């Protein structure tokens, strides 16, 4: 996702953005629901204070509502919101050095140790999609997939544990992969 967001996500965001330019409150509510958690996580990561993070998110959504009508270029909504929250946080650091500087220093130390936050968020979203698909599989196929993914068992170990042949394990797993491919194509 991220830079590689499927077209349907970009198109949905673009349609929502066009609607809020026309002052559509339902579209704004959808955008709020879709991106509130993401923006809050970013703000909390840097500000290290739940109230400051919530204030930052509220500020961004108010500003989005107030300024959207004036935006004449095509934007990537997620990137636009990310830039807005980043700029807001930087302004908070600049304007409130004393109260935030310690939190900022701590955040910088943590950031240096972590992988890119957005990649982790996207990885989590993909993981959730995968497990939603696995949960829709027939019971035996679902169990085989979970043993492979969660317990990291080999085909032989799965066959022994489930009391079935190794051929049956392979067959069910291959069929599961085909079903999951179809599931992912449907959600794109």
FENNOR-V823429 format. One record per pair of residues at least 6 apart in sequence whose ideal C-beta (glycine too) atoms are under 6 Angstrom apart, sorted by the first residue. I is the first residue (numbers start at 1). J is the second residue. Records with the same first field share a line. If there is no record, write none. Layout:
I: J / J
This chain:
1: 122
2: 118 / 122
6: 188
13: 77
16: 27 / 30 / 31
17: 77
19: 27
20: 27 / 28 / 68
21: 68 / 69
32: 61
35: 81
39: 57 / 85
40: 53 / 57
42: 85
43: 53 / 56 / 57 / 85
44: 53
46: 89 / 107
47: 53
48: 103
56: 88
59: 88
60: 84 / 85
93: 100 / 104
133: 180 / 183
134: 142 / 145
137: 176
140: 172
141: 172 / 176
144: 158 / 169 / 172 / 173
145: 176
147: 153 / 158
155: 166 / 169 / 170
156: 166
158: 169
159: 166 / 169
